[in-house]
Structure formats: C-alpha cells, structure tokens
Amino acid sequence: MAKKKKDTMEFRFYELPQGEAALVLCGESWVRVYGHEELHLHFHNLMELGICRQGVGDMFLDEEVYKYHSGDITIIPENFPHVTVSDGETTNFWEYIFIDLRSMIETMFPGNVAFQNDAVSSLSKRAYMTNERDNHIIAECINGIIRETNEHKTYSQRAIALKVQEIVIELLRHDASLPEEKNNLVKGTNMSQIASALDYINKHFEEQLKACELAELCNMSETHFRRLFESFINMPPMEYVNLIRVQKACELMKKSNESMDLIAQKCGFTTPSTFNRNFRKFVGTSPYQWKINPENYEHKLLNFRISALKGW
C-alpha cells in the first residue's frame, strides 16, 4: 500500500436535508476502490457512522490503523482525521450515515445544558471501530435507517430520527466516563426555570451579557435567579458565561489559525487579558500552550494545508 500523504488534509462539509435527522449515503455508487487516489486524511463537520458491506482494507483513525472487514462499523466524531484505504485495487462497499450529534443531544435532553455539553464532549473525544456482532443494536439501527431511506415509507423521517436517537443512547451507554443524566429536579425546583437563560447564553455568548438581563428572560428577580442558577449549575451565572466562551474559543482554535486577540473578541471577551485569565482558570494553561499541546489530537489539523471540499 502506498504511504499515506501527510502534507494535505481535507475538510469535507456535509449538510443534513432540511428537517431530517440524518444524511444517508448508500447504494451501488459506494462500491468502489477506496483511498488509492486520495491517500491523505480528511475530516467532517458531522459525526460519521460507516458500515462495511464488502471488502478488506485499512482504516486510519488519526494515528491508529485498523484492518477492516465486512460487517465492521466505524463511529467517527466531527473534526476527527481519518481515511479508508482498500487492500489492493479490489472494490469495497461502504455505506454511511451522517448526524449532527450536538443538535440531536440538545433535542433529546432539552433544558439540561450541562449534560448536553458533557455528552457532546465525551462522545467527540475518539473514533473507534466495532462490528455488527458486538454491537448488534447499533448495527440494527444503521441498517434500519438505510432501509427506511431506500423504501420511502410513510413516516420514514420520524422512524429515522428515532433510530438516530437510539444510536446516541447506545453510544452514551458505552461511554463509562459519562454518568447518566440526572433528574432535573433540584431541591424541589425544576431546572426548566432557567432554561431560557441557558439557551440564550449558548446562542449569544459573544455579546456582553448581564445577570440582570438573564434574570429577566426567566421572569424572576436577579437575586432569586442567581441563587437558583448556582443551585443547578454549581457556579454563578457570569462564571458560566465565561466557561461557555472558553469552550467556544477552544473550538475556534481547533479549526482556524486566527490570532488569539480575534478569537477572544469573537467569543465575547473584551480584552486579551480577560480572555487569558479566564482560559487559565478553566483549562489550567494559556490559550497558546493549549493550542500547541501535543496531547490534543485536533491541534494537528493546524499543521496541514487544509482544503475545504463539499462532501460526496
């Protein structure tokens, strides 16, 4: 097998059909020789679920290489470098499903932003390969989604959405590092009371937010809002705002070479010193040191000449 090129990495952009839970790429057009004309890694903006119907080859998941066979399944988070390479010049057959993991988890666990963030972060840390025998539930869901796509029955999109949710549940069950979502009742009060503020923070983190404005969104006094917010989130409202901003800054640093000052500005920090202070508080190091940390596999995306391509 030719050596995998390391000087180029492709970003492949996919869009879910409007109102649908998955983009499904299946059928005879996916019977092909994989990888021999494009021996370089690529990554996507969506989570990829792949199932091998026929063939043998090598699956490169960042620095790890696995031999794949018929019946193997890959689960690859967004922004994770990978490439499929067939053995020799023989045709292989893969079928793919792409999902927006964050959007689906937000739909499944509304109002629980803390759990949403933990779940997305935990499920996005690594890619792995399994098989139909060891993960028959995920395999059945993948096959069901492809079958619904091909048969075009009534309510097919609802059926597909339910199967995508079942896949996400199975992924969460297999992630031992993530505790099960807790009931949103805390001290007899429903967390939905601050859901409007949490949603607003997630969508407007780059703006200059104030606790009194967030309290107004929840129709309560600022004092009561602060007390209730901290009972749920275990930190004051504005500290949580800065945590979200730091998380967004990390995402930007993984995907671009923009200056730290511009990233700070885009994420709502008024000065570089405020950005650096909050970043070190939550992450334990400076933004620059975090960006070049060799333990963060996604930093390697910045070392390649990245070309943005429309997905297949």
RODO-2510 file (C-alpha; in nm, 4 decimals, decimal comma):
residues 312
     n   res          X          Y          Z
     1     m     0,0000     0,0000     0,0000
     2     a     0,1269     0,3483    -0,0848
     3     k     0,2300     0,5673     0,2024
     4     k    -0,0425     0,7962     0,3289
     5     k     0,0252     1,1607     0,2390
     6     k     0,0737     1,3864     0,5392
     7     d     0,1062     1,7272     0,3702
     8     t    -0,2649     1,7758     0,2985
     9     m    -0,5840     1,7254     0,4898
    10     e    -0,9328     1,7768     0,3506
    11     f    -1,2278     1,9244     0,5312
    12     r    -1,5475     1,7779     0,3862
    13     f    -1,8617     1,9746     0,4554
    14     y    -2,1989     1,7996     0,4725
    15     e    -2,5481     1,9395     0,5147
    16     l    -2,8391     1,7463     0,6604
    17     p    -3,1514     1,7682     0,4443
    18     q    -3,3815     2,0284     0,5977
    19     g    -3,5913     1,8854     0,8779
    20     e    -3,4192     1,5458     0,8673
    21     a    -3,2123     1,3728     1,1354
    22     a    -2,9532     1,2095     0,9084
    23     l    -2,7789     1,2313     0,5748
    24     v    -2,7616     0,8797     0,4286
    25     l    -2,5106     0,7836     0,1587
    26     c    -2,5883     0,4330     0,0416
    27     g    -2,6300     0,2083    -0,2603
    28     e    -2,4243     0,0818    -0,5519
    29     s    -2,2419     0,4119    -0,6075
    30     w    -2,0431     0,3292    -0,2923
    31     v    -1,8982     0,0115    -0,4414
    32     r    -1,5514     0,1408    -0,5270
    33     v    -1,1790     0,1247    -0,4586
    34     y    -1,1224     0,3416    -0,1523
    35     g    -0,8293     0,5675    -0,0800
    36     h    -0,5823     0,4943    -0,3563
    37     e    -0,6316     0,8242    -0,5372
    38     e    -0,6547     1,0313    -0,2192
    39     l    -0,4052     0,8951     0,0281
    40     h    -0,4481     1,1725     0,2803
    41     l    -0,6610     1,2218     0,5885
    42     h    -0,9861     1,4143     0,5905
    43     f    -1,2383     1,5240     0,8498
    44     h    -1,6063     1,6247     0,8532
    45     n    -1,8328     1,8762     1,0204
    46     l    -2,0722     1,5951     1,1221
    47     m    -2,0410     1,2605     1,3025
    48     e    -1,9961     0,9714     1,0585
    49     l    -2,1358     0,6200     1,1082
    50     g    -2,0000     0,3771     0,8495
    51     i    -2,0730     0,0096     0,7858
    52     c    -1,8614    -0,2150     0,5635
    53     r    -2,0750    -0,4385     0,3434
    54     q    -1,7921    -0,5966     0,1463
    55     g    -1,4137    -0,5873     0,1255
    56     v    -1,0942    -0,5644     0,3275
    57     g    -0,8624    -0,2730     0,3900
    58     d    -0,7037    -0,0351     0,6371
    59     m    -0,8932     0,2228     0,8386
    60     f    -0,6747     0,5144     0,9529
    61     l    -0,8245     0,6829     1,2594
    62     d    -0,5769     0,9647     1,3229
    63     e    -0,2544     0,7812     1,4194
    64     e    -0,4210     0,4423     1,4729
    65     v    -0,4579     0,1890     1,1895
    66     y    -0,7117    -0,0957     1,1946
    67     k    -0,7787    -0,3761     0,9473
    68     y    -1,1447    -0,3724     0,8469
    69     h    -1,3634    -0,6500     0,7061
    70     s    -1,7241    -0,6996     0,6028
    71     g    -1,9554    -0,6265     0,8963
    72     d    -1,7271    -0,3732     1,0650
    73     i    -1,8715    -0,0417     1,1842
    74     t    -1,6886     0,2888     1,2322
    75     i    -1,8042     0,5704     1,4583
    76     i    -1,6090     0,8883     1,3806
    77     p    -1,6784     1,2229     1,5540
    78     e    -1,6732     1,5533     1,3732
    79     n    -1,3267     1,7038     1,3169
    80     f    -1,1541     1,3671     1,3613
    81     p    -0,8868     1,2857     1,0951
    82     h    -0,9385     0,9555     0,9113
    83     v    -0,9232     0,7784     0,5752
    84     t    -1,0360     0,4406     0,4353
    85     v    -0,7913     0,2520     0,2106
    86     s    -0,8872    -0,0690     0,0264
    87     d    -0,6443    -0,3584     0,0045
    88     g    -0,5020    -0,3572    -0,3454
    89     e    -0,7241    -0,2446    -0,6318
    90     t    -1,0292    -0,4541    -0,5359
    91     t    -1,3630    -0,2807    -0,4898
    92     n    -1,5094    -0,2432    -0,1428
    93     f    -1,8578    -0,1421    -0,0355
    94     w    -1,9259     0,1004     0,2483
    95     e    -2,2471     0,2817     0,3392
    96     y    -2,2573     0,5959     0,5545
    97     i    -2,4853     0,7916     0,7829
    98     f    -2,4005     1,1457     0,8964
    99     i    -2,5650     1,3052     1,2012
   100     d    -2,5384     1,6340     1,3883
   101     l    -2,4507     1,4988     1,7324
   102     r    -2,4926     1,8249     1,9253
   103     s    -2,8267     1,9071     1,7675
   104     m    -2,9571     1,5576     1,8377
   105     i    -2,8426     1,5602     2,2020
   106     e    -2,9990     1,9042     2,2527
   107     t    -3,3254     1,7612     2,1172
   108     m    -3,3054     1,4536     2,3376
   109     f    -3,2078     1,6336     2,6612
   110     p    -3,3777     1,9779     2,6437
   111     g    -3,3023     2,2252     2,9199
   112     n    -3,0039     2,0335     3,0568
   113     v    -2,7173     2,2311     2,9036
   114     a    -2,4566     2,0953     3,1435
   115     f    -2,5331     1,7368     3,0437
   116     q    -2,5551     1,8326     2,6758
   117     n    -2,2047     1,9789     2,6854
   118     d    -2,0621     1,6827     2,8787
   119     a    -2,2230     1,4309     2,6429
   120     v    -2,1031     1,6008     2,3234
   121     s    -1,7535     1,6486     2,4628
   122     s    -1,7275     1,2884     2,5828
   123     l    -1,8586     1,1319     2,2594
   124     s    -1,6315     1,3527     2,0469
   125     k    -1,3024     1,2535     2,2081
   126     r    -1,2264     0,9465     2,0000
   127     a    -1,3215     0,7424     1,6974
   128     y    -1,3436     0,3667     1,7086
   129     m    -1,4238     0,0592     1,5040
   130     t    -1,6562    -0,2197     1,6135
   131     n    -1,8670    -0,4797     1,4313
   132     e    -2,2241    -0,5995     1,3836
   133     r    -2,1756    -0,8960     1,6168
   134     d    -2,0525    -0,6957     1,9173
   135     n    -2,2856    -0,4005     1,8666
   136     h    -2,5984    -0,5524     1,7186
   137     i    -2,8261    -0,2690     1,8378
   138     i    -2,6219    -0,0015     1,6585
   139     a    -2,5971    -0,2298     1,3544
   140     e    -2,9750    -0,2825     1,3516
   141     c    -3,0324     0,0931     1,3729
   142     i    -2,7886     0,1673     1,0901
   143     n    -2,9482    -0,0995     0,8729
   144     g    -3,2936     0,0299     0,9642
   145     i    -3,2042     0,3876     0,8693
   146     i    -3,0690     0,2738     0,5334
   147     r    -3,3761     0,0573     0,4750
   148     e    -3,6105     0,3474     0,5556
   149     t    -3,4124     0,5692     0,3183
   150     n    -3,4441     0,3206     0,0341
   151     e    -3,8094     0,2266     0,0841
   152     h    -3,9546     0,5788     0,1314
   153     k    -4,2420     0,4595     0,3509
   154     t    -4,4794     0,6981     0,5236
   155     y    -4,3331     0,8426     0,8461
   156     s    -3,9863     0,7341     0,7323
   157     q    -3,8209     1,0522     0,8619
   158     r    -3,9778     1,0052     1,2049
   159     a    -3,8581     0,6451     1,2066
   160     i    -3,5068     0,7540     1,1079
   161     a    -3,4989     1,0189     1,3818
   162     l    -3,5961     0,7587     1,6435
   163     k    -3,3238     0,5217     1,5210
   164     v    -3,0641     0,8011     1,5342
   165     q    -3,1696     0,8705     1,8929
   166     e    -3,1338     0,5006     1,9750
   167     i    -2,7800     0,5064     1,8337
   168     v    -2,6943     0,8082     2,0504
   169     i    -2,8329     0,6296     2,3578
   170     e    -2,6149     0,3257     2,2817
   171     l    -2,3090     0,5467     2,2425
   172     l    -2,3836     0,7099     2,5779
   173     r    -2,4295     0,3681     2,7407
   174     h    -2,0910     0,2546     2,6105
   175     d    -1,9178     0,5659     2,7463
   176     a    -1,8247     0,4691     3,1003
   177     s    -1,6778     0,8145     3,1722
   178     l    -2,0159     0,9860     3,1393
   179     p    -2,2641     0,9450     3,4275
   180     e    -2,6310     0,9047     3,3394
   181     e    -2,8273     1,2262     3,3103
   182     k    -2,9793     1,3101     3,6455
   183     n    -3,3371     1,4114     3,7010
   184     n    -3,3654     1,7863     3,6600
   185     l    -3,5372     1,8265     3,9975
   186     v    -3,3095     2,0005     4,2466
   187     k    -3,4368     2,0952     4,5896
   188     g    -3,7913     2,0570     4,4596
   189     t    -3,7438     2,3124     4,1791
   190     n    -3,7488     2,2316     3,8068
   191     m    -3,4407     2,3337     3,6102
   192     s    -3,6638     2,4470     3,3244
   193     q    -3,6981     2,7722     3,5193
   194     i    -3,3530     2,8790     3,3983
   195     a    -3,3649     2,7034     3,0596
   196     s    -3,4298     3,0334     2,8777
   197     a    -3,1125     3,1825     3,0229
   198     l    -2,9025     2,8756     2,9391
   199     d    -3,0283     2,8712     2,5828
   200     y    -2,9674     3,2454     2,5437
   201     i    -2,6122     3,2147     2,6759
   202     n    -2,5338     2,9349     2,4324
   203     k    -2,6612     3,1404     2,1370
   204     h    -2,5361     3,4886     2,2387
   205     f    -2,2122     3,4155     2,4268
   206     e    -2,0218     3,6650     2,2068
   207     e    -2,2395     3,9542     2,3304
   208     q    -2,1908     4,1483     2,6521
   209     l    -2,4323     3,9679     2,8846
   210     k    -2,5533     4,0759     3,2279
   211     a    -2,7049     3,8675     3,5047
   212     c    -2,9987     4,1062     3,5394
   213     e    -3,0868     4,0577     3,1692
   214     l    -3,0687     3,6796     3,2046
   215     a    -3,2936     3,7015     3,5094
   216     e    -3,5499     3,8989     3,3077
   217     l    -3,5567     3,6220     3,0467
   218     c    -3,6588     3,3826     3,3246
   219     n    -3,9136     3,6254     3,4742
   220     m    -3,7528     3,6416     3,8165
   221     s    -3,5549     3,8845     4,0272
   222     e    -3,1794     3,8932     3,9823
   223     t    -3,1215     3,7772     4,3408
   224     h    -3,3509     3,4766     4,3046
   225     f    -3,2087     3,3992     3,9614
   226     r    -2,8505     3,3997     4,0882
   227     r    -2,9410     3,1723     4,3790
   228     l    -3,1386     2,9305     4,1590
   229     f    -2,8783     2,9280     3,8815
   230     e    -2,5951     2,8410     4,1167
   231     s    -2,8008     2,5631     4,2806
   232     f    -2,8317     2,3931     3,9397
   233     i    -2,5021     2,4732     3,7664
   234     n    -2,2749     2,4956     4,0726
   235     m    -2,1307     2,8291     3,9590
   236     p    -2,2564     3,1879     3,9316
   237     p    -2,4237     3,2923     3,6049
   238     m    -2,1415     3,5112     3,4737
   239     e    -1,8813     3,2488     3,5570
   240     y    -2,0832     3,0025     3,3485
   241     v    -2,0941     3,2573     3,0634
   242     n    -1,7148     3,2743     3,0686
   243     l    -1,6931     2,8936     3,0729
   244     i    -1,9057     2,8748     2,7567
   245     r    -1,6882     3,1443     2,5960
   246     v    -1,3728     2,9477     2,6745
   247     q    -1,5284     2,6323     2,5256
   248     k    -1,6179     2,8239     2,2094
   249     a    -1,2663     2,9660     2,1946
   250     c    -1,1237     2,6133     2,2068
   251     e    -1,3460     2,5162     1,9138
   252     l    -1,2244     2,8158     1,7129
   253     m    -0,8597     2,7435     1,7902
   254     k    -0,9013     2,3857     1,6707
   255     k    -1,0488     2,4969     1,3395
   256     s    -0,8583     2,8122     1,2463
   257     n    -0,5287     2,9986     1,2641
   258     e    -0,6870     3,3265     1,3703
   259     s    -0,4991     3,5392     1,6216
   260     m    -0,5720     3,4977     1,9908
   261     d    -0,6948     3,8588     2,0076
   262     l    -0,9506     3,7965     1,7317
   263     i    -1,0652     3,4697     1,8894
   264     a    -1,1064     3,6457     2,2241
   265     q    -1,3140     3,9162     2,0584
   266     k    -1,5318     3,6647     1,8700
   267     c    -1,6035     3,4784     2,1930
   268     g    -1,7135     3,7855     2,3886
   269     f    -1,4002     3,8720     2,5868
   270     t    -1,3448     4,2478     2,5874
   271     t    -0,9672     4,2324     2,6396
   272     p    -0,6913     3,9741     2,5772
   273     s    -0,6028     3,9801     2,9466
   274     t    -0,9604     3,8861     3,0428
   275     f    -0,9515     3,6038     2,7890
   276     n    -0,6171     3,4728     2,9161
   277     r    -0,7236     3,4925     3,2808
   278     n    -1,0491     3,3025     3,2247
   279     f    -0,8875     3,0495     2,9927
   280     r    -0,6229     2,9651     3,2509
   281     k    -0,8906     2,9464     3,5216
   282     f    -1,0948     2,6811     3,3389
   283     v    -0,8301     2,4977     3,1371
   284     g    -0,5234     2,5334     3,3566
   285     t    -0,2924     2,6743     3,0907
   286     s    -0,2669     2,9664     2,8493
   287     p    -0,4560     2,9658     2,5183
   288     y    -0,1305     2,9422     2,3245
   289     q     0,0012     2,6477     2,5260
   290     w    -0,3324     2,4686     2,4944
   291     k    -0,3301     2,5150     2,1181
   292     i     0,0117     2,3517     2,0766
   293     n    -0,0453     2,0785     2,3365
   294     p     0,0590     1,7538     2,1635
   295     e    -0,1916     1,5560     2,3727
   296     n    -0,4778     1,7309     2,1939
   297     y    -0,5039     1,5409     1,8668
   298     e    -0,7050     1,8154     1,7000
   299     h    -0,4125     2,0582     1,7170
   300     k    -0,2669     1,8623     1,4268
   301     l    -0,5362     1,9986     1,1981
   302     l    -0,3476     2,3271     1,2123
   303     n    -0,0249     2,1689     1,0856
   304     f    -0,1680     2,0722     0,7480
   305     r    -0,2649     2,2624     0,4383
   306     i    -0,6391     2,2178     0,4725
   307     s    -0,8647     2,2299     0,1685
   308     a    -1,2390     2,2671     0,2196
   309     l    -1,4452     2,0408    -0,0065
   310     k    -1,8145     1,9796    -0,0370
   311     g    -1,8820     1,6266     0,0929
   312     w    -1,9690     1,3496    -0,1515
***
